[in-house]
Structures are given as C-alpha cells and as structure tokens.
Amino acid sequence: LTAIGSWQDHLPYHNATFVIEVENNIYCVTKSGLFYFNKEDQTINRMSKVNGLSDTEVVKIAYQPQSKTLLIAYKNCNIDLIKDGQIVNISDIKKKSILGEKTINSIFFIDDIAYLSSPFGLVVLDVGNEEILDTYKIGEDGNFVKINDCNFDGDSLFVATSNGIYSASINEQNPSDFHNWGKHAAFESGLNTDNLIENISCFGGNIYASTSDS
C-alpha cells in the first residue's frame, strides 16, 4: 500500500529498448521507465524519479563491476551513478549548452573510466571520482563527428561514427588532441570508410562493426 501523502508511479513498463545482467539482477530499460528482475527472490522492482532517480526517460545503462557502479544515462544527458545503494547525480552535460543533437548513444568502460559516445564527441567520465574529465572531438580540424559506439583492443580506442571508424592509441598518444585520431586503415580495403558505422566491438584481435548506408 502507498502511504498517505506519498507518490507511486503507474508508468507502462513494456516495449523494452535495452537489457543488461548485473550480478543477481536483470535490468530492463523501457520507453517509460527502468525496472529490474531479481533472480534470487523472483521479484520485479521499479526504478523511477519517485523512488530516487534524478530524471526520467532512461536511454542507456552500464555496469562497472570493480566498483559495483551502475551508470544510468537519460535522454537529456543527465547521468546517475548508483554505488553502495546511493545515487550520485552528474548533471554537467545536461546543463551544458550544446548545438545540435544532445544524447548518449552508448557507454563503454575501461576500469573506472566510462566513455560515453555522443553526437558531440566522446565524453570521458571518471566514475571513481564522480567527475567528467574531458570530451574528445575527433573530427578533422577538431570538428564534431557523431559517435555511435566505442570499444578498446588493449592499446587503442575505436569509435564508430557517422563518417567511418576512427582510432587513437591511449597508451602512446593524447586522445584529447584530434590530431591523434584517424580513420582506421584496416577497413579501407573492405569497407567504405565514409559509411555510417553503428556499432563496433574488439574480440580476439579482430575489429567487428555494423554499418549503415544512411
């Protein structure tokens, strides 16, 4: 029962858009909200602004197992970090005035650093210190290029963009300098490097990508 004076959400939790498994919980993002299924007690638990989240319209979630941190990204680029049952809000991107499309397309972790792919660059978020460190603009002359996804092969970051695949070594170069980013040469023989690349993954020394002609 809902106590007098308190709120309860009645949002539709169907039409799933994103699912991840985190230890004993399976989290599901829907168009209207976020919920998780606990495999141990077989319960379904809703998460919303009513019970502590900082915003509405979740678009992506990701989990950092070492620090046991769940990162929640909203449609307006607001971000929540859930650590040890506490919710930490990072609203820097939401508050920042950005020309053009503003959203988060994917989240990729390297240790405590989260790389957020977006239309305005690759946002670098330090989850441990709960702060945004930088935004990499990787296009020619430092211009924006829409970034759809990101991955790592142990040496270099690879990003899927609206204009092909770019890469930069994070061990020997400074990825905040756009001069250190370039189209990945290995794709030039078998893939139109000007295609829109939607997703990218590194596995077994190989790079896999999904493309779009649009």
N, C-alpha and C positions, 0 to 999 in steps of 0.2 A: 504494500500500500504506500501511496505517496503522502507524506506528511502535509498538513495544512500549511500553506504559505510557501511550499517548495514547488519546483518545476520538474516535469517529466517530459521527455521528447516522444513524439509519435511520428517519427520520420519513416518513410518506406526504405527498408534495407534489402532491396533486390537490385538487379542489374549490376553485378559485380564488375569492377574495372581493374582490380589489382589484388593479388593474393600472395602472402608470404607466410612461411612457417618459422616461428620463433620459439625454440625450446618446446614447451608443452602447449603453446598457443598457436592457433592458425588465425592470422589477421586478414580481414577482408575489407577492401575499400569499395564503397558503392557510390553512386551519384549523390546520395543524400547523407551518408554518414559512414562511420567506421565501427566495425564490431570484431570480436574475436571469439573463437571456439576453444574452450579449454578441454584438452583430450583426457585429462585425469578425472575431472568431476562432471564432464559432459555438459557443461553449461555454456550458454551464449551470453556474452557481455557486451553491451553497447558503450561506445565512447563518443562523447559529443561535448559541445560547449556547456551543456547543462551540468556535466559531472567533471569539469576541469580543463578541457581542451581550450586553447586560446582563440580558436576561429572555427569556421565552417568550411565545407567543400574541400575535403581532403583529396589530393590527387596522387600522391606517392608516399610510400613508407619504406624504410630500410632499417636494418638492424646491424649494430656493431657488437659482435659477441664478446670481445675482450672487455669492454667497459659496460657491457649489458645495457646499451643505449638504443632506444627506439627513436628514429628520426621521422617526424611527420611533416610533410610539406603540403601547404594549402594552395588553392587555385590562385590566390592573390600574392603568393610567395612568402607568406608568413610561415614560420617554422617553429615547431615544438620539439624539444628533446625530453624523453621520459627516461629518467635514471633513478634507480632505487625508489620507485614509486612517486618521485617528484617530477613535476612538469616545469621545464625551463623554456621560456619563450625567447626566440631570437627574431625580432621584427625589423631588422635593418633593411632587408631587401624590400619588404612590404612598404616601408616608409620612404624608400628612395625613389625619386622621380626618374623614370626611365622611358625614353622614347620607344615606341613600337610595342611589340608583344612582350608581356611580362608573365612568365610561368616557369615551372620547373619540370623538365621532361624526364629526367632520370637521376638516380642517386647511386654513387659508387664509392665504396670505402677502400682506403689504403691505411691500415692501422687506425689511428684516431682521427684521420683526416677524411672528410666527406667531400667528394667532388660532385657538384650539382650542375647538371647540363641544362642550359637555358638558351633562349633566343638572343640574349645579350652577353653571352660568354660562359666560361666555366668558373663557377663560384667555388672557392676553397674555404671550407668550414672546419675549424678545429673543434671537434666535439668535446675533447677533454677540457679545454679552456673556455668552451662555450662562446666562441667568437669567430667572426668571418675574417679571414686573413687577406684574401685577395680575390680579384676577378680577372681571369685570363681572357684577353681579347686576341684571338689567334688569326684573324683575317689579315690579308695583305694590307700593309701600312697601318696595322693596328685597328682596322675596321671590324665592326661586328660581323660575325657569321653565325647563323643559327646552329646551335649544338644540340643534337638529339640524344646522344648517348656517349658513354666514356668507359674505357677499360684500361688494363695495365698488364704488361708482359714481364714485369720484374725489372725493367730498365726504363721503358718509355710509356708515356700516356698516349693512348689512341682515342681520338674523338670522331664520332660520326656526325657529319654536318650536312647542311643543305647544299654544300658545294664540295662533296667528296670527303675523304678521310685525311685528317691531319695527325701528326705525331710530333712529340718532343721528348727528349730524354730528361728525366727529373734527377738523374744521378750526376750528370756531367754538365747540364745546361740550366739556365734560369728560365723556367717556363712562363714567368710573368712578362718576359720580353718576347713580343710577337715575332721577332727575327728568328727565334729558335724553333718556331713551328713551321712545318712544311708538309705538303701533300706526300703521303706515304708512297714511295716509288714502287714498292712491290705490287701495287694494284694497277699500275699504268698499262701493263700488257694485257690484262684480262678483264678490266673493269673501267668503265667510263668514269674518270675521276671527278667529273663535273656533276655526276648524279647526286640526287638526294639520298643520303645514307641514313637509315632509320635506327638501326641497332648494330652494335659491334661487340665482339667477345674474343678473348685471347685464351687458347687452350692448346696444350701440347706443342707449343712453339709456333702455332699457326694463328692467323687472324681470320675471323669469320664475320661477315657483315651481311645485312639485309638491305636491299636497295629499293628505290622507287624512281620512276621516270618523271614524276611530277615535281 
